[in-house]
Every structure is written in C-alpha cells, then in structure tokens.
Amino acid sequence: MSVGFVEQTQYYKSRQSLRSNLVIAFLGAMQVLEFGELIRTRQITCEELTQLFLDRLRRYNGILEAVVSYTEELAYAQAKRADELLAQEVYLGPLHGIPYGLKDIIAVPGYHTTWCSPSFKDQVLNIDAGVYQRLKSDGAILVAKLVSGSLAYDDIWSGGRTRNPWNIEEFTTGSSAGPAACTSASSFSLLS
C-alpha cells in the first residue's frame, strides 16, 4: 500500500475551495518556492496552506507514525500573523507562510521535546532553539514535531515505528525518520 499522489487527490476532491484543490492536487510535485509564490501572490492564504498540510499529516500519520506532536494552535496563530503581514504589504521572504515540521530533538517553548524516548516524554524545554528562531523570523509555520528515532537513533521510538510511505512494510530510520517519511509522502516541502 502506498500513501502517494493518487490517493491524496481523491481525498481532496470534496473540498470547497478550487484553489485549495489545485494546490493539494499538485502537493507532491510542488517545491517550497512554488508554494511561496502562491502565498506571495495571494493565490492561497497561509491559513489555507497550513490547513492542507495539517489535514495531510493527520490523514497519514496513523500509517506512517512520523509525528510526535502537532503544534496546531501555534500553527494557526503563526499563519494568521503571516496573512496579516501580507495584508499590510509585508513579505518576509520565500519561507513566509510555509508549513514545516521540526525534529522532536529541537526545542520549542510550550511544547514537549521528548527526543522520542519514554524517559523524556514529559520534558518541555522553554527555550527557542536557533533553527526554530530563524524559521519563525522568516515567517515559516510550525505544524508538527516529527520523529527522530529514540534519542535520534533508529526507526523505533516511544510512539511506534516510522514507516516508509511508498512501502509500509519497510521503515525509515535514524534522526530524520519522521522528516523522511513526511517528505516522501508529500506532507511537507520544508522540514528541519
């Protein structure tokens, strides 16, 4: 079973917005700069794009086991702010409004940083990691913390085992297990 491009277009046929349908239909083929251009030219809002990526993550995470936690509240707040800036003619650059996921080894205030290990399942590091600071200042939208394997090693983590979206009998492994699965399943264009 594959969670690839054909299934994603079937899932979104019922969506109301034609432009959202067009974006999601090409999600697997589009690159960060192409999404950025759609946002910059206001062909899609940051909130709409955030919703599309969150929907896709939720749809396939039960199979892939690539997401440790969703940052939905933060994502919608960041997306709303990004849209407000655009309305004021403020464009922060090519990452403005682009949804992304961070490995769960990267600290984000108010969110668990578990290192995918049961030993750290309740750990919250209330600091901004440097990479998170940079992406936030560029207007990117954090939608999820992703599997990095337990202590950034292997494909097994405290929540399961991350699968390859093109062959779910196989697994992705290492510190980029979650980002690799999500990118391959076209759930993200930008990951860190």
ZADO-1210 file (C-alpha; in nm, 4 decimals, padded with zeros to 6 digits):
<atoms>
<atom x="00.0000" y="00.0000" z="00.0000" code="MET" pos="1"/>
<atom x="00.1241" y="00.3460" z="-00.0892" code="SER" pos="2"/>
<atom x="00.0081" y="00.6801" z="00.0505" code="VAL" pos="3"/>
<atom x="00.1228" y="00.8617" z="-00.2616" code="GLY" pos="4"/>
<atom x="-00.0068" y="01.1180" z="-00.5048" code="PHE" pos="5"/>
<atom x="-00.3147" y="00.9401" z="-00.6454" code="VAL" pos="6"/>
<atom x="-00.4737" y="00.8902" z="-00.3039" code="GLU" pos="7"/>
<atom x="-00.4136" y="01.2485" z="-00.1985" code="GLN" pos="8"/>
<atom x="-00.6058" y="01.3849" z="-00.4984" code="THR" pos="9"/>
<atom x="-00.9016" y="01.1548" z="-00.4212" code="GLN" pos="10"/>
<atom x="-00.9099" y="01.2743" z="-00.0590" code="TYR" pos="11"/>
<atom x="-00.9345" y="01.6408" z="-00.1510" code="TYR" pos="12"/>
<atom x="-01.1921" y="01.6196" z="-00.4327" code="LYS" pos="13"/>
<atom x="-01.4669" y="01.7100" z="-00.1883" code="SER" pos="14"/>
<atom x="-01.3007" y="02.0326" z="-00.0680" code="ARG" pos="15"/>
<atom x="-01.4934" y="02.3531" z="-00.1396" code="GLN" pos="16"/>
<atom x="-01.2151" y="02.5865" z="-00.2498" code="SER" pos="17"/>
<atom x="-01.0998" y="02.5364" z="-00.6094" code="LEU" pos="18"/>
<atom x="-00.7617" y="02.6946" z="-00.5392" code="ARG" pos="19"/>
<atom x="-00.7132" y="02.4676" z="-00.2383" code="SER" pos="20"/>
<atom x="-00.7972" y="02.1695" z="-00.4584" code="ASN" pos="21"/>
<atom x="-00.5433" y="02.2795" z="-00.7147" code="LEU" pos="22"/>
<atom x="-00.2725" y="02.3256" z="-00.4541" code="VAL" pos="23"/>
<atom x="-00.3321" y="01.9887" z="-00.2941" code="ILE" pos="24"/>
<atom x="-00.3547" y="01.8150" z="-00.6321" code="ALA" pos="25"/>
<atom x="-00.0003" y="01.9277" z="-00.7027" code="PHE" pos="26"/>
<atom x="00.1276" y="01.8966" z="-00.3465" code="LEU" pos="27"/>
<atom x="00.3530" y="01.6066" z="-00.4359" code="GLY" pos="28"/>
<atom x="00.5104" y="01.7946" z="-00.7249" code="ALA" pos="29"/>
<atom x="00.5401" y="02.1457" z="-00.5805" code="MET" pos="30"/>
<atom x="00.8501" y="02.2869" z="-00.4196" code="GLN" pos="31"/>
<atom x="00.8874" y="02.5376" z="-00.1378" code="VAL" pos="32"/>
<atom x="00.9445" y="02.8308" z="-00.3732" code="LEU" pos="33"/>
<atom x="00.6311" y="02.7444" z="-00.5699" code="GLU" pos="34"/>
<atom x="00.4188" y="02.7411" z="-00.2544" code="PHE" pos="35"/>
<atom x="00.5878" y="03.0657" z="-00.1524" code="GLY" pos="36"/>
<atom x="00.4901" y="03.2262" z="-00.4815" code="GLU" pos="37"/>
<atom x="00.1267" y="03.1193" z="-00.4362" code="LEU" pos="38"/>
<atom x="00.1313" y="03.2832" z="-00.0943" code="ILE" pos="39"/>
<atom x="00.3155" y="03.5960" z="-00.2064" code="ARG" pos="40"/>
<atom x="00.0695" y="03.6496" z="-00.4931" code="THR" pos="41"/>
<atom x="-00.2239" y="03.5687" z="-00.2622" code="ARG" pos="42"/>
<atom x="-00.3490" y="03.2752" z="-00.4658" code="GLN" pos="43"/>
<atom x="-00.3757" y="03.0878" z="-00.1355" code="ILE" pos="44"/>
<atom x="-00.3653" y="03.2121" z="00.2229" code="THR" pos="45"/>
<atom x="-00.1162" y="03.0959" z="00.4817" code="CYS" pos="46"/>
<atom x="-00.4056" y="02.9622" z="00.6894" code="GLU" pos="47"/>
<atom x="-00.5406" y="02.7596" z="00.3949" code="GLU" pos="48"/>
<atom x="-00.1998" y="02.6096" z="00.3211" code="LEU" pos="49"/>
<atom x="-00.1478" y="02.5304" z="00.6900" code="THR" pos="50"/>
<atom x="-00.4860" y="02.3536" z="00.6991" code="GLN" pos="51"/>
<atom x="-00.3974" y="02.1496" z="00.3886" code="LEU" pos="52"/>
<atom x="-00.0698" y="02.0306" z="00.5403" code="PHE" pos="53"/>
<atom x="-00.2277" y="01.9536" z="00.8794" code="LEU" pos="54"/>
<atom x="-00.5052" y="01.7569" z="00.7071" code="ASP" pos="55"/>
<atom x="-00.2483" y="01.5559" z="00.5125" code="ARG" pos="56"/>
<atom x="-00.0381" y="01.4846" z="00.8208" code="LEU" pos="57"/>
<atom x="-00.3405" y="01.3691" z="01.0191" code="ARG" pos="58"/>
<atom x="-00.4665" y="01.1548" z="00.7317" code="ARG" pos="59"/>
<atom x="-00.1467" y="00.9521" z="00.7018" code="TYR" pos="60"/>
<atom x="00.0182" y="00.9658" z="01.0421" code="ASN" pos="61"/>
<atom x="-00.1764" y="00.6640" z="01.1645" code="GLY" pos="62"/>
<atom x="00.0051" y="00.4613" z="00.8999" code="ILE" pos="63"/>
<atom x="00.3424" y="00.6374" z="00.8962" code="LEU" pos="64"/>
<atom x="00.3857" y="00.7100" z="01.2682" code="GLU" pos="65"/>
<atom x="00.6020" y="01.0094" z="01.1782" code="ALA" pos="66"/>
<atom x="00.4503" y="01.2822" z="01.4004" code="VAL" pos="67"/>
<atom x="00.5288" y="01.3030" z="01.7713" code="VAL" pos="68"/>
<atom x="00.3032" y="01.6020" z="01.8356" code="SER" pos="69"/>
<atom x="00.1027" y="01.8579" z="01.6425" code="TYR" pos="70"/>
<atom x="00.1519" y="02.2285" z="01.7101" code="THR" pos="71"/>
<atom x="-00.1873" y="02.3192" z="01.5661" code="GLU" pos="72"/>
<atom x="-00.2670" y="02.6129" z="01.7948" code="GLU" pos="73"/>
<atom x="00.0752" y="02.7669" z="01.7323" code="LEU" pos="74"/>
<atom x="00.0487" y="02.6914" z="01.3589" code="ALA" pos="75"/>
<atom x="-00.2816" y="02.8730" z="01.3175" code="TYR" pos="76"/>
<atom x="-00.1582" y="03.1706" z="01.5207" code="ALA" pos="77"/>
<atom x="00.1571" y="03.1916" z="01.3066" code="GLN" pos="78"/>
<atom x="-00.0444" y="03.1505" z="00.9853" code="ALA" pos="79"/>
<atom x="-00.2890" y="03.4236" z="01.0888" code="LYS" pos="80"/>
<atom x="00.0010" y="03.6561" z="01.1662" code="ARG" pos="81"/>
<atom x="00.1654" y="03.5738" z="00.8321" code="ALA" pos="82"/>
<atom x="-00.1596" y="03.6568" z="00.6482" code="ASP" pos="83"/>
<atom x="-00.1933" y="03.9829" z="00.8452" code="GLU" pos="84"/>
<atom x="00.1587" y="04.0831" z="00.7440" code="LEU" pos="85"/>
<atom x="00.0792" y="04.0154" z="00.3787" code="LEU" pos="86"/>
<atom x="-00.2340" y="04.2302" z="00.4099" code="ALA" pos="87"/>
<atom x="-00.0026" y="04.5104" z="00.5308" code="GLN" pos="88"/>
<atom x="00.2229" y="04.4506" z="00.2267" code="GLU" pos="89"/>
<atom x="00.4958" y="04.2994" z="00.4476" code="VAL" pos="90"/>
<atom x="00.6566" y="03.9931" z="00.2882" code="TYR" pos="91"/>
<atom x="00.9276" y="03.8195" z="00.4904" code="LEU" pos="92"/>
<atom x="01.0739" y="03.6194" z="00.2032" code="GLY" pos="93"/>
<atom x="01.0342" y="03.2795" z="00.0386" code="PRO" pos="94"/>
<atom x="00.9517" y="03.0946" z="00.3636" code="LEU" pos="95"/>
<atom x="00.6701" y="03.3348" z="00.4544" code="HIS" pos="96"/>
<atom x="00.3666" y="03.1175" z="00.5352" code="GLY" pos="97"/>
<atom x="00.5308" y="02.7839" z="00.4501" code="ILE" pos="98"/>
<atom x="00.4280" y="02.4977" z="00.6832" code="PRO" pos="99"/>
<atom x="00.7110" y="02.2831" z="00.8190" code="TYR" pos="100"/>
<atom x="00.7945" y="02.0230" z="01.0794" code="GLY" pos="101"/>
<atom x="01.0846" y="02.0083" z="01.3236" code="LEU" pos="102"/>
<atom x="01.2543" y="01.7008" z="01.4600" code="LYS" pos="103"/>
<atom x="01.1471" y="01.6311" z="01.8164" code="ASP" pos="104"/>
<atom x="01.5038" y="01.6958" z="01.9307" code="ILE" pos="105"/>
<atom x="01.4560" y="02.0703" z="01.8661" code="ILE" pos="106"/>
<atom x="01.3165" y="02.2832" z="02.1488" code="ALA" pos="107"/>
<atom x="01.0063" y="02.4981" z="02.1006" code="VAL" pos="108"/>
<atom x="00.8687" y="02.6819" z="02.4072" code="PRO" pos="109"/>
<atom x="00.5484" y="02.5321" z="02.5450" code="GLY" pos="110"/>
<atom x="00.5823" y="02.2040" z="02.3546" code="TYR" pos="111"/>
<atom x="00.7266" y="01.8706" z="02.4553" code="HIS" pos="112"/>
<atom x="01.0759" y="01.7873" z="02.3334" code="THR" pos="113"/>
<atom x="01.0783" y="01.4167" z="02.4065" code="THR" pos="114"/>
<atom x="01.3754" y="01.3102" z="02.1977" code="TRP" pos="115"/>
<atom x="01.1289" y="01.0286" z="02.1074" code="CYS" pos="116"/>
<atom x="01.2256" y="00.8496" z="02.4282" code="SER" pos="117"/>
<atom x="00.9924" y="00.7376" z="02.7070" code="PRO" pos="118"/>
<atom x="01.2497" y="00.8700" z="02.9552" code="SER" pos="119"/>
<atom x="01.1802" y="01.2269" z="02.8341" code="PHE" pos="120"/>
<atom x="00.8100" y="01.2024" z="02.7454" code="LYS" pos="121"/>
<atom x="00.7146" y="01.4932" z="02.9754" code="ASP" pos="122"/>
<atom x="01.0133" y="01.7172" z="02.9010" code="GLN" pos="123"/>
<atom x="00.9337" y="02.0759" z="02.7982" code="VAL" pos="124"/>
<atom x="01.2339" y="02.2963" z="02.7217" code="LEU" pos="125"/>
<atom x="01.1112" y="02.6544" z="02.7330" code="ASN" pos="126"/>
<atom x="01.3772" y="02.7913" z="02.5028" code="ILE" pos="127"/>
<atom x="01.3767" y="02.8767" z="02.1353" code="ASP" pos="128"/>
<atom x="01.6227" y="02.6549" z="01.9503" code="ALA" pos="129"/>
<atom x="01.8252" y="02.8520" z="01.6971" code="GLY" pos="130"/>
<atom x="01.6745" y="02.6808" z="01.3943" code="VAL" pos="131"/>
<atom x="01.3238" y="02.7450" z="01.5258" code="TYR" pos="132"/>
<atom x="01.4080" y="03.1137" z="01.5844" code="GLN" pos="133"/>
<atom x="01.5355" y="03.1528" z="01.2281" code="ARG" pos="134"/>
<atom x="01.2379" y="02.9826" z="01.0660" code="LEU" pos="135"/>
<atom x="00.9936" y="03.1790" z="01.2829" code="LYS" pos="136"/>
<atom x="01.1578" y="03.5096" z="01.1929" code="SER" pos="137"/>
<atom x="01.1322" y="03.4161" z="00.8239" code="ASP" pos="138"/>
<atom x="00.7562" y="03.3638" z="00.8652" code="GLY" pos="139"/>
<atom x="00.7502" y="02.9830" z="00.8352" code="ALA" pos="140"/>
<atom x="00.4648" y="02.7973" z="01.0105" code="ILE" pos="141"/>
<atom x="00.5477" y="02.5149" z="01.2543" code="LEU" pos="142"/>
<atom x="00.2742" y="02.2489" z="01.2316" code="VAL" pos="143"/>
<atom x="00.4341" y="01.9441" z="01.3973" code="ALA" pos="144"/>
<atom x="00.7244" y="01.7933" z="01.5866" code="LYS" pos="145"/>
<atom x="00.8489" y="01.4878" z="01.3981" code="LEU" pos="146"/>
<atom x="01.0023" y="01.1533" z="01.4890" code="VAL" pos="147"/>
<atom x="01.3788" y="01.1437" z="01.5115" code="SER" pos="148"/>
<atom x="01.4032" y="00.7873" z="01.6386" code="GLY" pos="149"/>
<atom x="01.4601" y="00.7322" z="02.0082" code="SER" pos="150"/>
<atom x="01.7420" y="00.9648" z="02.1112" code="LEU" pos="151"/>
<atom x="01.7916" y="01.0433" z="01.7386" code="ALA" pos="152"/>
<atom x="01.8748" y="00.6841" z="01.6545" code="TYR" pos="153"/>
<atom x="01.6962" y="00.4063" z="01.4615" code="ASP" pos="154"/>
<atom x="01.3321" y="00.3825" z="01.3460" code="ASP" pos="155"/>
<atom x="01.1870" y="00.2714" z="01.6800" code="ILE" pos="156"/>
<atom x="01.0654" y="00.5431" z="01.9139" code="TRP" pos="157"/>
<atom x="00.8369" y="00.5787" z="02.2151" code="SER" pos="158"/>
<atom x="00.5265" y="00.6042" z="01.9943" code="GLY" pos="159"/>
<atom x="00.5925" y="00.3224" z="01.7491" code="GLY" pos="160"/>
<atom x="00.7999" y="00.2629" z="01.4405" code="ARG" pos="161"/>
<atom x="00.8140" y="00.5056" z="01.1482" code="THR" pos="162"/>
<atom x="00.7171" y="00.3581" z="00.8113" code="ARG" pos="163"/>
<atom x="00.8219" y="00.4224" z="00.4529" code="ASN" pos="164"/>
<atom x="00.5191" y="00.5783" z="00.2745" code="PRO" pos="165"/>
<atom x="00.5959" y="00.4007" z="-00.0537" code="TRP" pos="166"/>
<atom x="00.6232" y="00.0577" z="00.1088" code="ASN" pos="167"/>
<atom x="00.4717" y="00.0467" z="00.4562" code="ILE" pos="168"/>
<atom x="00.6237" y="-00.2940" z="00.5194" code="GLU" pos="169"/>
<atom x="00.9574" y="-00.1082" z="00.5344" code="GLU" pos="170"/>
<atom x="01.0708" y="00.1523" z="00.7873" code="PHE" pos="171"/>
<atom x="01.2558" y="00.4823" z="00.7795" code="THR" pos="172"/>
<atom x="01.5357" y="00.5134" z="01.0281" code="THR" pos="173"/>
<atom x="01.7738" y="00.7480" z="01.2027" code="GLY" pos="174"/>
<atom x="01.7422" y="01.1005" z="01.3256" code="SER" pos="175"/>
<atom x="01.5424" y="01.2003" z="01.0161" code="SER" pos="176"/>
<atom x="01.2937" y="00.9104" z="01.0215" code="ALA" pos="177"/>
<atom x="00.9869" y="01.1351" z="01.0576" code="GLY" pos="178"/>
<atom x="01.1016" y="01.4093" z="00.8203" code="PRO" pos="179"/>
<atom x="01.1976" y="01.1492" z="00.5582" code="ALA" pos="180"/>
<atom x="00.8590" y="00.9763" z="00.5782" code="ALA" pos="181"/>
<atom x="00.6693" y="01.3055" z="00.5633" code="CYS" pos="182"/>
<atom x="00.8701" y="01.4430" z="00.2740" code="THR" pos="183"/>
<atom x="00.8350" y="01.1197" z="00.0786" code="SER" pos="184"/>
<atom x="00.4583" y="01.1198" z="00.1417" code="ALA" pos="185"/>
<atom x="00.4394" y="01.4822" z="00.0235" code="SER" pos="186"/>
<atom x="00.3265" y="01.6020" z="00.3641" code="SER" pos="187"/>
<atom x="00.5894" y="01.8766" z="00.3673" code="PHE" pos="188"/>
<atom x="00.8046" y="02.0709" z="00.1288" code="SER" pos="189"/>
<atom x="01.0216" y="02.2083" z="00.4076" code="LEU" pos="190"/>
<atom x="01.1467" y="02.0119" z="00.7041" code="LEU" pos="191"/>
<atom x="01.4163" y="02.0607" z="00.9606" code="SER" pos="192"/>
</atoms>
